Amino acid sequence: MPQITALGLCVWVDTYAIHGVRRDIANEVLKKFTLQNLSNCLEQYHVFVVAQQAHVLAYCCVTRQAPIEIETLYVLPKFQRQGIGSRLLNFIIAEFGAVFLSCWEGNSRAISFYRSYGFNQDGISSYEFEGQCYKNLVFKYTI
């Protein structure tokens, strides 16, 4: 489903390219969002998609084994703040109960969103690409 790959690329660039697209960001996004990586994701994760007709608006990847991690929850920027992410998150919580996720510390919109659902910070992790290390906050939701 190439729509998921394209959506992921759009959201990732919108989130991380806050000052424009540098070479390291371009390299990472082109490595990360490929049809082969999507195929691997579909094998390794539960993938939930929100679509209107043939138009994919959002998707969420969740680990198949406990502890349950929300690996990705992406909503196309044009459709953010319309309740789509909320519906996805409500579904995931109802389906799996306790979950955790990590979020880049600079993604204030996502951090506010998760905190509004009762997620609490439970640690720190990092994401590394192109020789740079980016701090992520780990959030946990418990019933």
N, C-alpha and C positions, 0 to 999 in steps of 0.2 A: 504494500500500500504506500506508494510514493508520497501521498498527501501527508502522511504522518511525518515522514522525513523532512519534507519542505516546511511543515508547520514547526517542527522542532528547531530547524535552522533559523527560522524567522524569530521565534521567541528567544532563542539563545543569543542571537545578535542584538535584539532589542534590550535584553537584560544586561549583557556584559560589555557591549560596545558603547559605553556611556560617553566617551569622548570621540567617537568615530571608530572606524575599523582599522586597527593596527595589523601588521603582518602576523603577529602571534595569534591574534584572534581569528584572522582569516584562515590560517593554517589549522587551528584547532577545530573550528566549525566545519571545515571541509573534511577533516579526518573523522570527526565524531558523527556527522549526519550523512551516512551513506545507506544505500539500500541493503548492503550486506550487514551493517550494524543493526538495521531495523529487523532484518530476518533473525539475527541472533537474539535480539530483544524479544521478539515474538515467541521464541523457543524458551527463553529463560524467565520471562515475567508474565504475569497477568496483564493484559493491555486492554484498557477501557477507552472507548472513543465516543466523543460527542459529535454528531454530524447533523446537518440539515440537508436533506436530500443527498446529493453526492459531495457536499461541501463539509470537510472536516474542520471543526472549530476548536477542538481541544482533545487532549489525550492524557492518560495517566498510566504509568508502569508501576506495578507493585510486585515485590518479591513473592515467590511461590511458597517459601518456607519461613517459619517463625525464626527469629522475630521479624515481623512484617515491616518492610521498609517501603515507603513511597519513594521510588527512585526518581520519578519524574512526574510532575503535574504541570502541564503547559496548556495555556489558553492563548490563542492567537490575539495579539495586542488589540486589534480592532474590536474584539468581542469580550475583552476584560471588563469587569465591573457591571456585568449583565446577569450575574448569578450562575454562570456556567461552571466556574471553578467551585462554587459552593455546592452545586448539585453533585459534582464529581466527588468532592471531599465527603459530603454527607453519605453518599453511596459507599465509599471506601470504608468509612468508620462503621457504618451499619453492617457491612459485609465482614470486616476483619477485626473490629474492636480496637485494641491497642495497636498503635503504629508509631513509627518514627520516621524522620526525614532529616536531610541536611539542606541548608540554604546558605548561599553566599551572603556574607555579612553586609555587603553593599546593596542587597536587594530588599530595600525597606518596604516596598509594596507587598512582597511575599511574606516577609516577617510579620507585618501587621495583620495580614490575612490569616496566617496560621495562629498567631496569638489570639485573634478574635474567636477562634474555634476552641480555645482552651489548651493549645499546645504550649508546653513549657520547655524552656531551654534546658538541655540535659547534657551538654558537653560541647566540644569544639572538634572539628576535623579540618582537613584541608583538601584542596583540589589543585593539582599541579599540571601545568602544561607549558611547553616552550621555555623551560627553565625558571618559570615563575610559580610561586606558591600563593594560593588564595585561601584565606580563612573562611571556613564555613561554620555556621552554628548548627548544632544538632538539636532538634526539637522532638519531643515525645508527647504522644496523646495517650492517656489511659482512661479507662471507663470508670 
